[in-house]
Amino acid sequence: MTGYSVRAVADAIACFLAEHPACADTIEGVELWWLNPRGITPPREVIARALELLEVERVIEHRLIGPRKLWRLRRAKD
């Protein structure tokens, strides 16, 4: 048991992005810069599942930068 639910981590990510809407980062950056400074230290697997959940909920999106995913708030489509 990690102590962190996917939903709780997803909510923390969404909260961070509400405060910093221009931010975009990889899963490693989400862990190091978005969550850890807030005292949130879930396993990376939980972070990945939280990012996927937010993408399904259409809150965030990812862009491929080479082989890596860069996560950001979902942009309105023109």
N, C-alpha and C positions, 0 to 999 in steps of 0.2 A: 504494500500500500504506500503510495507516494504522498498522500495527504492533499493532492491537488487534483481536482476534477477537470476534465476537458472544458466543461462549461465555465468554471471559475477562471481558468487561464484565458479562454476566449474573451470573457468579459474584461479581464485586465488588459488584454491587447486592444480591445475596442475602446476602452477608457483612455489608454495611452494615445491612440490615434485621434480621439476626439480632442485631446489637448494639443496634439502635434500632427495636424492633418497633412502636412507636406512630407512627413517621414516615409521612407521606404528602406527596407533592409532584408537581408537573407535571414534564414532561421537562426544562424549563429548570432547575427546582430540583434534580432528580436530578443534572444535569450540574454545577451550581454548588455544591451543598451536600453531595451524597453522594459524588461521584467526584473532582472537582477537588482537594479538600483532601487526598485520598489520593495525589495525583500521577497520577491516571488521567484522561487528556484525549483521549478518542476523539471522532471527529466525531459530531454529533448523530444522523446516520442510523444509526450503529452502536448508539448508546444506544437509539434507537427500536426497532431490531430485537432488542436484548437484552431490553427490556421486553416486547415481544411474545412472545419465546421463553419468558420466565418466566411469562407469562400462560397460554400453551399448556400449560406444565408444571404449572400450577395452584399456583404459588408466590405469585404476586401477582395483583391484580385492579385494575381502574380504575373510577372513578366520574366521571361527567360533571358538571362545574361550569360551567354555561353551555356554551360551545363547547370548553372545555379538559378534558383528561383529567387526573385526579388519581390517581397510582399509590400503592398500599399493599400490605402483606401481605394475602394472601387470608384472609378471615374465614371461620370455620366457619359453615356454614348451619344454622339451627335446624330 
